[in-house]
């Protein structure tokens, strides 16, 4: 929970509360206008609370994401049981050759996919080809 008390998160909390209060106040204002005879204001009277709900949804989603990122990640090797007296076996990744059928566009695409697979942290824009 300490991660949600940083200066950046305190600013997000204040912004979320201000937006929700503002959106609900605008919805209440539109209800008053709609009751006065402005038919279009009925749509806005329902729209502003939806915006407030979206702000709450995004705030909860980001808070959960931040709290999950704080949890330590377990590797597959640590969680997989290894029989007593045996060492885990490491294998080399398999290289799979694709049949492009003589199509140069398909061959280029397969090279691109192989590069993405070999560089998991890279962005597609980093592709040297």
C-alpha positions as CSV (number, residue, x, y, z in Angstrom):
1,X,0.0,0.0,0.0
2,X,3.0,2.3,0.4
3,X,3.3,2.5,-3.4
4,X,-0.1,4.3,-3.5
5,X,1.2,7.1,-1.2
6,X,4.0,8.4,-3.4
7,X,3.7,12.1,-4.5
8,X,2.6,11.0,-8.0
9,X,-0.1,8.7,-6.6
10,X,-1.3,11.4,-4.2
11,X,-1.7,13.7,-7.2
12,X,-3.7,11.0,-9.0
13,X,-5.9,10.5,-6.0
14,X,-6.7,14.2,-5.8
15,X,-7.3,14.4,-9.6
16,X,-9.6,11.4,-9.5
17,X,-11.7,12.8,-6.6
18,X,-11.9,16.2,-8.4
19,X,-12.9,14.7,-11.7
20,X,-15.6,12.5,-10.1
21,X,-17.0,15.4,-8.1
22,X,-16.9,17.6,-11.1
23,X,-18.6,15.1,-13.4
24,X,-21.3,14.3,-10.9
25,X,-21.9,18.1,-10.4
26,X,-22.2,18.6,-14.1
27,X,-24.7,15.7,-14.3
28,X,-26.8,17.3,-11.5
29,X,-26.7,20.6,-13.4
30,X,-27.9,18.8,-16.6
31,X,-30.8,17.2,-14.7
32,X,-31.9,20.7,-13.6
33,X,-31.7,22.0,-17.2
34,X,-33.6,18.9,-18.4
35,X,-36.3,19.5,-15.9
36,X,-36.6,23.1,-17.2
37,X,-37.5,21.8,-20.6
38,X,-34.2,21.2,-22.5
39,X,-34.7,17.7,-23.9
40,X,-31.1,17.3,-25.0
41,X,-29.9,17.7,-21.4
42,X,-31.4,14.3,-20.5
43,X,-28.7,12.6,-22.5
44,X,-26.0,14.7,-20.8
45,X,-27.6,14.0,-17.4
46,X,-26.8,10.3,-17.9
47,X,-23.5,10.9,-19.7
48,X,-21.7,12.8,-17.0
49,X,-22.1,10.1,-14.3
50,X,-20.8,7.5,-16.9
51,X,-17.7,9.6,-17.2
52,X,-17.4,9.7,-13.4
53,X,-17.7,5.9,-13.4
54,X,-15.0,5.6,-16.0
55,X,-12.6,7.7,-13.9
56,X,-13.3,5.4,-10.9
57,X,-12.8,2.3,-13.1
58,X,-9.4,3.6,-14.4
59,X,-8.3,4.6,-10.9
60,X,-9.0,1.1,-9.5
61,X,-7.4,-0.5,-12.6
62,X,-4.2,1.5,-12.3
63,X,-4.0,1.0,-8.5
64,X,-4.3,-2.8,-8.9
65,X,-1.7,-2.8,-11.6
66,X,0.7,-0.8,-9.4
67,X,0.1,-3.2,-6.5
68,X,0.6,-6.3,-8.6
69,X,3.9,-4.9,-10.0
70,X,5.1,-4.6,-6.4
71,X,4.7,-8.4,-5.9
72,X,7.8,-10.4,-6.5
73,X,7.7,-12.5,-9.7
74,X,8.5,-16.2,-9.5
75,X,10.4,-17.9,-12.2
76,X,9.3,-21.1,-13.8
77,X,12.4,-22.9,-12.6
78,X,11.6,-22.1,-8.9
79,X,8.0,-23.2,-9.1
80,X,8.6,-26.4,-11.0
81,X,9.2,-29.4,-8.7
82,X,12.5,-31.2,-9.3
83,X,12.8,-34.8,-8.1
84,X,15.3,-35.4,-5.3
85,X,18.8,-36.1,-6.5
86,X,18.2,-34.9,-10.1
87,X,19.2,-31.6,-11.7
88,X,16.9,-29.7,-14.0
89,X,17.7,-30.1,-17.6
90,X,18.3,-27.1,-19.8
91,X,17.6,-27.5,-23.5
92,X,18.6,-25.2,-26.3
93,X,15.7,-23.4,-28.0
94,X,14.6,-25.2,-31.2
95,X,15.1,-23.6,-34.5
96,X,12.2,-24.0,-36.8
97,X,12.6,-23.5,-40.4
98,X,9.5,-22.3,-42.3
99,X,8.7,-23.2,-45.9
100,X,8.0,-19.9,-47.6
101,X,7.1,-21.5,-50.9
102,X,9.3,-19.1,-52.8
103,X,7.3,-16.1,-51.7
104,X,9.7,-13.3,-50.9
105,X,7.1,-11.4,-48.8
106,X,6.3,-14.4,-46.7
107,X,10.1,-15.1,-46.2
108,X,10.6,-11.5,-45.1
109,X,7.6,-11.7,-42.7
110,X,9.0,-15.0,-41.3
111,X,12.4,-13.3,-40.7
112,X,10.6,-10.4,-39.0
113,X,8.7,-12.8,-36.7
114,X,11.9,-14.8,-35.9
115,X,13.7,-11.5,-35.0
116,X,10.8,-10.5,-32.7
117,X,11.0,-13.9,-31.1
118,X,14.7,-13.6,-30.6
119,X,14.4,-10.1,-29.1
120,X,11.4,-10.2,-26.7
121,X,12.1,-6.8,-25.3
122,X,12.4,-5.0,-28.6
123,X,9.8,-2.9,-30.3
124,X,8.7,-3.6,-33.8
125,X,10.1,-0.3,-34.9
126,X,13.6,-1.6,-33.9
127,X,13.6,-4.3,-36.6
128,X,16.8,-3.8,-38.6
129,X,15.4,-5.2,-41.8
